[in-house]
Amino acid sequence: MTRWVLHVDLDQFVAAVELLRRPELRGRPVVVGGDGDPTKRGVVSTASYEAREYGVHSGLPLRTAARRCPDAVFLPVDREAYDEASREVMAVLRELDAVVEVLGWDEAFVAVDDDPEGTARLIQRRVRESTGLECSVGIGENKLQAKMATGFGKPAGVFRLTGGTWSEVLGDLPTDALWGIGAKTARRLAETGIRTVAQLAAADPQALAARYGPATGPWLVRLARGEDDSPAVGTPYVARSRSRETTYQQDLDDWDEVRREVARLARRVAGDVAAERRAAARVVVKVRYAPFVTRTHGEALVEPATDAAEIEGAALAALDGFTERRPVRLLGVRAEFTRE
């Protein structure tokens, strides 16, 4: 195994791409989301650092963002532009003599044998010169440490986190600061008196296994200790799913209409699945009730399929799992591919 893992994370990626196209907006609060109209329903895709100072963040309703930061510039989402910028950055990383594992649009792991700080600075310089974008780089002895380190290097910095410094840096932080632990798991841990990373690291793995399962319990403890034996792999990034969703400007009160909309979204997703030439194994439906409560239900396909009728049928079956017939503001359908 290589000695060091670098986590390269593009700073405020979507906003940064927009600022390259609109340099006159530098220094101003910029919010990207929906069609760029904050009077309509939609959510923030990303916000510039200036907008974040007002409490604007990804997933926030655009209308709320406009109230928090009335001077912000709102821009529509342009996925093609972000795809192209991402491809350019990943091409720069692949020019290195190193294993590159792409995680998505704006982040990747890079495995190196020595001089991690020097390589990190080289990456930052090459990405900046080639694309005009800035990135932060976390350095660790494994992927988990590198991923956690990046947050301490932002923006445009480099930070090293190792087994020797892990507890000092992270020990007093809440458990949901860890990569892989969300608010729900953090609440469940807090119910047992485990609130910090240090407390979780000191927990008995077998006791947690009894509560969270034989695999999840010990994994939570390893996570809190900064332990990760998964290698960086250079296989091409492959999307795990395809999805479509729609935010409605007027709530859908009629659940017959909700059913028709889910069927419509499912057919669009089926078209995306067919284009991928990969089979879907599971279909998930997302419902966001008014005012802003989100629920999901999934339905596994009997056999992996690309057929539109089967994907639509699974989506409608998943929709049947929603027992509340409240007004709906957003619907989404996601097809999850088989693992290859």
N, C-alpha and C positions, 0 to 999 in steps of 0.2 A: 504494500500500500504506500501511496505517496505520504510525505510527512505533513504537508499543509494543505488546507482547503481554503479557498477564497470564495466569498459570496459577493458577487457584483450586483448592485442594486441601483438602477437608474433613478436619480432624484426627481420627484414630482413629474414622472415620465410624461403623462398625457399633457399636463400643463406646459411642460418644457418644450414638447413638440410644437404646441400652439404658439409659444413665445418665439420660437425660431422663425415661424411664418409671420409673426406680428411683433417685431422687436419694439415697436412703439409702446407695447403694453408692459414692458419690463418695469418692475418696481410697483406695479399696480396689482390689486387683488383680482385674480382671474379664477373663474369657476367654469368647469366643463361638465355638461350634462344635458341629456335629452336633446331637444332641438334648439337649445340655447335661450329659450323663452322662460324666464323665472315666474311668469304669471300662470304657466301651465303646470300640470302635474308632471312629475319626473323626479329623478334623484341625481345627486352630484356624483359624477364619475371620478373626478379628481379636482383638487383645488391647489392653487399656488401657495407658497409659504406665507405670502402676505394675507391671503384669504383665511388661512388656517389660524392666524392670530385672532380672528373674530369667532372662532369656534366652528368654522365651516370644514366639513370632512366628507369623505366618500360615504355614500349611502344616505346622506341627509336630504330631505325633500328640498327641491329647488326653491320653493316658496319660503321655507324656513331660512335657507341660505341668504335669500334676498333681504329678509328682515334682519338677520344678524349682520350682514355686510351690504348695506344699500348702495355703496359706491363700487361694488364689484362689477367686473365685466363678465358677462355670461356668454359662453360659446357653445355651439352644438358639437356633439360627438362626431368624429371623423375616423372611423375604424381603419379605413384603408391607409390613411396617413400614419397611424400608429403602427400598423402591421409593417409598413415599409421601413419606418425608423427602427423598429425592433430587429428586422432582418439585417439592417446595416450594422447594428451594434453586435449582433451575434456573429456576423462575418468577421468583425474585427477580433473578437475573442478567439475565434477558430484559427486565426493566423498565428497564435501562440503555440509553442511546442508543449501543449498541455491537454489534459482531458477537460472538455467543456460539457457540462450538463445543463441544458436549458430548462428553466422552470416555468417560463411563460413569457409574456410580452417583455417584461422589464427586469428580469433577474436570472442569474445563472451561477452555478458553482464552477470553479476552476481549480483543478488539483495540480499542485506544484511540489517539487522536491526540496527547493531551497530558496532563500532570499524572498520571502513572501511580501515584505514591505516594498522591496524594489519592484517586484512584479505588479503589485497593486498600483504603485505610482505609474508604471509603464502602461497599465491598462487604462487608467484615468486619462493619461496624456493622449493615447491613441484614440480612445473613444471621443475625446473632446476635439481632436484634430480632424477626425473622419466625419463626425456627425454634428458637432456643436453641442452635444449633450454632456451633462455632468453625471458622475456616478459616485456612490460611496462603496467602499470595499471593507468587508469584515474578514478577519483572518482567524482561523481556528485549527485545532488538531483534528477536527471532524466537521461534518456538515452542520450539525446542530450548533456547535460553538461559533462557526463562521456566520451562520444565519443570525444568531443572537448578537454577534459583535457589530453587525452592520448598523443597527439602530443607534449605537453609541458613536458612530463615525459620521452620521448625517449632520449637515449636508456636505457632500464632496470631500469627505475625509476618509481616513484609514484607521481601523481600530483592531487590536489583537486581543482575543479572549482565549485562554487555555484552561486546562484542568487546574493549573496552579492558581489562577486568578478568578476562576468561576464563582466560587463562594463569596469572595470579597466584593465582586461586582454585582452579582445577582441575588445573593442570599436574602436580603431584606425586601426584595420586590415581591409583589403578589404573584400567586401561582399562574394567573392568566397572562403574565408577562412572557411566559415560556411559549415557544413555537409549538403549537399542537394542543394547547390547553385553552379552551374558550370559557366564556362567562358561565355557562351551565355547569361544566365540570368544576370550575373554581368554586361555585356555590356549594356543590356537593362535597368538595373537599373541606370547605369552611365549616360545614355541618359537623365534621369530625375534629374540628379544632386546627386543621391544617390551612394556614392562610398565606404563608410565605414560601418562597423557593427553598429556603434553608430547612423549614419544617418538613416539607415534602421530601427533601433529600435524606432527612434523618428518619423517615417513616419506615415501618416494617413492611417489606414488599409482600409478605404472606398475608398480613392483615389487610392490605389494600386489595390483594387478589381475592380475598373472601368477599369484599364489598363491590369491586369493579370488574371482577373476572380474572381468570388465571393468566391471561396475556396482558390485559390493560393495566392491572394493578402494579405489577413489577415494572412495566414500561413507564408508568408515571414517575416512579422513583428514579429510574435511570435517566429520564428526561431532566429531572431536577438536579441530578448530579453531573449533567453535561456529558453523558455517555451516549455515543452513537457509533455503531460499527457499519453503517451503510456506506458503501463506497460511491464516489462520484463516477457516473457512467456517461460515456460519450455517445450513446445511441441517440438518434434524432428525436427531438421532442414530438410527441404525438398527443393530440387532444384526447382527453378522456370522455368528452361528451360534446354534444351540440344542443344549443337551446335557443328558444325564441320567447320573447315576452312583450307584453303591451301594457302600458299605463293608460287608463281611460280617463278622459277629461271629465266625464260624468260617471258616477257610480253605476255599476250594473246591479239593478235590483231584482231583475227577472232571472232566475237560475236556469231557465230554458235557454236564455241568451248566453249565460255563462257557459253552458254546455256546448252551444254552437261555437263560441269563441275558442274554447279548449280544443274542439275538433279542428278548427281552422289552424290554430297554432301547431297542433300535432302534425297536420299535413305539411306545413312549412318545414318543420323539423325533419320529417320523413324525407323531404327533398334534400336537405342538407346531409342526412345520413347516407342516402343513395349516392350523393356526389363523393362522399368519403370512401365509398366501396368497402365499408366495414359494417358489421352487424351490431345492432343495438340489443343489449341484454335486459335493460330496465328503463322504464319511463317514469319520470317524476313530474308532478304537477305542483306549481306554486300558486297560492292564492294569498293576495294581500287584501285583507278586509279594511274597510274604512273604519277609523281614520288611518291607521298605519300598523296593523297587526298582521304578521306574515306566518303562514302555515304551509307545510309541504306534506304530500303523500306520494309514495312510489308504488309501482306495480311491475313485477318481474314478468318478462315474456316467457312463455312456455319453452320456446326455442329462440335463440338469437335470430333477429330478422332485420330486413331492410324494407319490407313491404309496408306501404303507407297505411293500409287498412289495419294491419296488426298493431302498428305504432299508435294509430288513432284509437283503436280499441283499448289498448293498455292505458292510454291517457284518460279515457273516459272512465275506465275501471278505477283508476287512481282518484279521479274526481269524486267518485262515489264514496270515497273514504272521508270526505268532508261532511260532517253532520250539521254544521251551522250554516244556515241560509241567510247570512247577513249580506249587506251591500258590499260589492267588490270593487276595488280601485285598480288592481293589477292582477294579471294572469300570466303564468309562464309555463312552458313545457320543456323539459330537458330529457334527451335520450342519452343514456350512458352506454358506451361501447363495451364490448367484451374485452377482457384483458388479454393481450397478445404476448 
